[in-house]
Amino acid sequence: LEMCPKGADIVCTHPMFGPESGKLSWQNLPFVYEIVRASNEKRANDFIDIWKSEGCKMVLMSCEQHDAFAASTQFVTHLTGRILGNLNVQSTPINTKGYEQLLGVVDTTCKDSFDLFYGLYKYNPNSLK
């Protein structure tokens, strides 16, 4: 914050979906945000309203809370998907519902870039806990 110009608006955002999970619609998909600093509240809220008008479920949350939750949800999901992907799990004629869900985790996480997975671990200190 100290390095940004005093008049710079700072709005932290994270759409909690990617190209796979949001490819058909953003309706009710979570979009996390925090208005950290806004010299023009209307401009900051107009930006947030863009996402709201697209149907996103807006979740006001501090960056610290987001990072803690992301470490325990996103990182674990991507780690599980990558491990199962490396095991080359395959669909069978007798899949259970739970196994189908695991295949879905593999499908969505392994289509995301490895850089995303690596960044979830490297840049979120909560992932190490």
Secondary structure, 3 states (H helix, E strand, C coil): CCCCCCCCCEEEEEECCCCCCCCCCCCCCEEEEEEEECCCHHHHHHHHHHHHHCCCEEEECCHHHHHHHHHHHHHHHHHHHHHHHHCCCCCCCCCCHHHHHHHHHHHHHHHCCHHHHHHHHHCCHHHHC
